[in-house]
Amino acid sequence: MVNPLTRGLRPELRSQIERENVIDFTKLQLEDVTRRIPTGEPELDWQSVVFIKNFRQTNLAADSVVVTMRDGFFRAALTPKALANLILTSTNMAWLNMGSYVKMLGLSEPLPIVSGKLRVVATEQPKHGGHNSWVGLQFVDNINAVWGKKQVRAQLDNGMEMIFSDSAARLRKKNDETLRIAHQMTTEFQYTQHHALSVDALLTQEEYDGQAAIEFHQRYLLVSGLNLMGISESQVDVTLLLKRLRQGNKEALHFDDERFQA
């Protein structure tokens, strides 16, 4: 039976991987991947991304490799971050949303991508160049360390395994954090349903303070906007500004007005 995950590899390597059931990204070379995706905005099944392999160790341009559960391996003339942006664009989220959840829940950076079942995090961070790979944790069942090496062996839900550079402790932590974000998103959705449905709501207001979560996201958005304008949160009364915004007040705000000064 043909394994769609190994499509796009040179035949010898594809046979070896299917025989051993292990994809070793620490040994993968660009020339091992025989397919390319078009430049611009490639149309892939971003919800099924398993791995984005970084081949950029400096700021010089080079290819990346994208692996999807449904369509296998592709080379792309895009940076790993550009590909991560395409994944995020395929969801109903933005980096600002991710930053808000990370801040709210007290989690670690770099920011993940979480939406529905999709949970993608940065991995394989090199010492130079500032680039990294990305892994789709939604397909990972177990994370184990590779003895004697700074690598992990991740078992996929299709029975195959991946080896790549990271620590098991860090990756498990990031996995737990993405699950916490996914749970928070689900809880917020259920809170919204609670106010929309007239029968047997899943949550009560006592179990979850949905209004506090909404206000946190709004505050994070406002503070981020102020920071872009060079205005520190400590300079203005953000609580008052939020109150005026929620009330739909269209009066122009002047930050030299003492009412808005912190």
Residue, then its C-alpha position, 0 to 999 in steps of 0.5 A: m500500500v502506497n504511503p502518501l506521507t513519503r511521496g515526493l522523495r527520491p525512490e531509494l530514500r522513500s523505500q528506506i523510510e517505508r521499510e524502517n518506518v522512520i523519517d530522520f530529518t537530521k539527515l534529510q538533504l534538499e536533493d532528497v526531495t524531488r517535488r517543488i511547489p510553485t512560488g507565490e502562495p502554494e495551495l497545500d492542505w495546511q491543516s495536515v502539515v506534519f513538518i517544515k524543515n529549515f535549510r536556512q542557517t544564515n540570512l541567505a536565501a535557500d529552500s525549505v521542505v514542507v511535509t503534509m500527512r496527505d500529500g508528502f514532501f515538497r520543496a518550497a522557495l520560501t522561508p519557514k516563517a513564511l510557510a508558517n504564515l501561510i498555515l496561520t492564514s488558513t485558520n481563523m487566527a492571527w499572530l495577535n491572537m496567539g500572543s494574547y493566549v500565550k500572555m493570558l495563560g502565562l506560556s512561553e514563546p515563540l508563539p505557536i499556531v493553534s486552531g481547532k485540531l491544528r497545533v504547530v510549534a517551532t522546533e530545531q532552532p539553530k545557533h545562527g541565522g535566526h531560522n527554525s523548523w516547525v512541527g505539527l503536534q496534532f499528529v504526534d502521539n509520543i515524544n521521546a529523547v534520542w539517547g546521547k543526542k540532542q534529538v527527539r523521536a516523535q511517534l506519529d498517529n499513523g505508526m511512523e516516527m520522526i527524528f529531529s533536533d530538539s529536547a524531549a522536555r522542551l517539546r513536551k512542554k510546548n505540546d502541553e502549552t498548545l493543548r492548554i490554548a486549545h482547551q481555552m479556545t474550546t471553553e470560550f466557544q462553549y461560553t459563547q454557546h451558553h449565551a446563544l442556546s436556551v437549553d442545557a448549556l455546557l458551562t455556567q458562568e460560575e465555572y468560567d469567567g468568559q467576560a474576563a477572557i473577552e476583556f483580556h483579549q481586548r486589552y491585549l489588542l489595545v495595548s499592542g496598538l498603543n505600543l505600535m504608536g510608541i505609547s507605553e501602557s503605563q502612560v495611559d489609563v487603559t481600563l478607561l479607554l477600554k470602557r469607552l470603546r466598549q460603550g461605543n463612544k465615538e468621541a476623539l481621544h486625546f492622550d494629553d487629556e488628564r482623564f486618560q493619563a495613568 
